[in-house]
Amino acid sequence: MFSKFMVGSEDGVAETTKNESQEKNAKTVQNNAAKTSFIDDKILRMMGNMGYKSGTGLGKNEQGITSTIDITYQLGKRGLGLDIKNLNSTQELWDFSKENVNVKEELIWIENKNDDSFYDISSMSQWIKEGAPKYQIEDETNFCDKDILHNVIQSKNIFDELDLLELCKARSKANPFETIRSVYFMNRAALKMANIDAATNFMFSRIDENEHHKSHPGPFYFADICAGPGGFTEYILWRRQWFFKGFGLTLKEENNFRLHESTCASPVSFQAIYGKDDDGNVCSPDNIEDFRDRIKHETGGKGVHFLMADGGFSVDGNENLQEILSKNIYICQCVVALQVICNNGHFVTKLFDVFTCFSVGLLYLIYRCFEKVSIFKPNSSRPANAERYFICYGLKANPVVDSIKEYLWKVVKRLWEISECSDVDVLEIVPLEIIQSDRAFCDYIRQSNNRLGERQIVGLQKLAAFCRNPTLVDTRQEELRKECLEYWQIPDKPRCALPSLSIDDVLNAIIDRPEILLVQPRELDSIDNFTHTVQDVEDWHYCSLYSSQVTNHCNFYVGITSSKVYRLQRNKWVKVKNLALGRGTVLYGEFVKETVKLKNRNAEEKCSFRYSLHVIDALQLADKSLTDLSFNERMKIIKIYCKAINKESYLTSVRVRPKVLEPMANLAFNSSLKKRKNNHQYFQPLPVMGAHSHEELYDIHSLLLLKTNSSQSFHSTYVLRVQMFLKAEGCPEDKKYFALDEIVSNLKERV
């Protein structure tokens, strides 16, 4: 017993001594290692407990390596030990004072104070300088300090070895504005336009407040080119809805517009056009001409109030040549703008570097066409890239603009001719000495390039630091996100799908008694009833109807989505094909088969047909309620709405136009109704909407009379409506019809 106890005691003493030794060793290891590396304390204690001694290697014979392997800062999936020049893993910090971060950015304009004299087209045609394509940018120092250009190029070269995942991880933490992302829009482009719009005091989305445009009846027109999936347009339509109408030109397939995916803006007032080649290529002269002609026609020959361009393409591996590779897009976007913008309209287009004589010459010519211009890099554009925007205010109307427009059109066609040639390119479009003769412009370009170059260098250096040290984070991101969205007037809410909507949901929200929709018009059966009903002629309007005694074409229409529309037909809701109305729209209209007369080049007439919805009255147009408005106010808004949502270029779509409504007194003296000579059938001439039409009309079989004095709401006008059927050849004898002459004679006696 004793012997056994003593043995046990000796083992216990030895064990205690061993534990004390291990703990002491672990503390020594921990203290020594802590001086040289950032190794977890628990790991150091564990190693010490297992017999590890500081300064020796692991293993039975202490044969392991004596230096620690720090993998905390390993870059992405790179193998251990891979060394990339200028991009080694470090624990370096970043000096945030290098960055100049302001939520309210400074927008620097240069005013065009030149007189209206300039070179004529024959002189400018001599300016085009062609030669072998250039594939270097290092010597382009005419409009930028040499050191800044060199540093930009060197900073970009740091990332030649980076893969996309590494770059995205570093960028998400380095960019102080990165967490803004796209909010509830489709992509970040929408926020760029919101940023630009706010920085320019909303000169785009509030162009209806501009002194030159505020008298325009609406809708206000814009164009969006090279901009799929449509972030710029989504922002404008979210801001102004169908009071603005857009036209788009962009490449098809993966670069196409996808506005149907938006959860905050309806594409009902946007029309994509792909040009004569039907591919959306903005560099094709045929596409440009087709786009111009369609827009001019649909805007009454005046053009759009502003144009936005966001063209670009991947230049992976050739980042330093992005400007040279993008020259065709630069000039084609500018040419389209000059072709389609109305007088005093605005323009914004994306640029990258602006170092070459070609790019600066192009900007110089555009600058001579506008009242003032600015080169601006918004906060929403990542600081490490070369992206910037050229903003142009107030297109002038003078011979200078006409000459420049003609000259640039000539350059575009020449670039298209040589687009398949690899040994020739257009190098200059304005001689260097002519650009330099405008001292103010040259100074502006140089200062802009230097300022943005320095900003980009800092952005690239910061990105490199965040790549080398993945523990770095810009802690200002959330605060800047909140401040920017507030400044841009964008609500901070997540993107979420629109709630589903039913016909009952729409009707119950705006009509107390949906059964009112079933009220039929009162039919007059004698001229005496007409006189008794229409006592005060000044209180009434009339319109001609395609509807007859046999078939009624007047119905209510409800828009559930921009492409899902229903018609109340024989007390049932029936889906209508090829008709787009805004979500929540409730209107009363007539579905009409129109005759469209065309003339070909040989002046030969050809007739075709288009189906149209003639809007008579409306309760609600998308989110705009009309229930409490007077008849005249409703008609004014309906005209804007019809212009905005009609897609004339889509030949298979149902047209949307306001019904031709006239005061009842007009029927007595200057009626627009006509009678065919061969069968005495009446017809109504229409305002021509087709680009190639010379006459549009439809047959009429009845008149609809609407009481429209100032006290009449939609409900009273609708309930009190009266219908009179016109007599024509072949009318059934058992029905009551009115001769138009009989109605006119009655009115003449009372007006």
Protein Blocks (a to p, Z undefined) as FASTA:
>chain_A
ZZmmmmmmmmmmmmmmmmmmmmmmmmmmmmmmmmmmccdfklmmmmmmnopaehiaedjk
opacfbdcdfklpghjbcehiacehiaccfbdcdfklpccdfbacddddddfbdfbdcdf
klmmmmpccddddfbfklmmklccfklmmmmmmmmmmmmmpcfklmmmmmmmmmmklmnm
nmjafblmlmmmmmmmmmnoommmmmmmpmklmmpgbiaddddehkaghlmmmmmmmmnm
mmbccdddddehjlmcckklpckbcfklgccdebjnonopaklmklmmmmmmmmmmmnno
nopfbdcdfbdcdfehilmmmmmmmmmmmmmmmmmmmmmpcehiacdddddddfbfklmm
mmmmmmmmpmbdcddddfklcfkbmbdcdddehiaddfklmmmmmmmmmmmmmmmmmmmp
ckbccfbfbdfklmmmmmmlmmmmmmmmmmmmmmmmmmmmmmmmmmmmmmbccfklmmmm
mmmmmmnopacddddddddddfklmmmmmpmblmlmmpccdddfbfklmmmmmmblmlpc
cdddfbdfklccbdcdddfblmlccddeehiacddehiacdehiacdddddddddddddf
kopacdddddddddfbdfbgcjacfklpcfklmmmmmmmmmmmmpcfklmkbccdddddd
ddfklmmmmccbdcdfklopacdddddfbfkbcbdcdddfbdcdddfbfklcfklmmmmp
ccdddddehiafkbccddfklmmmmmmmmZZ
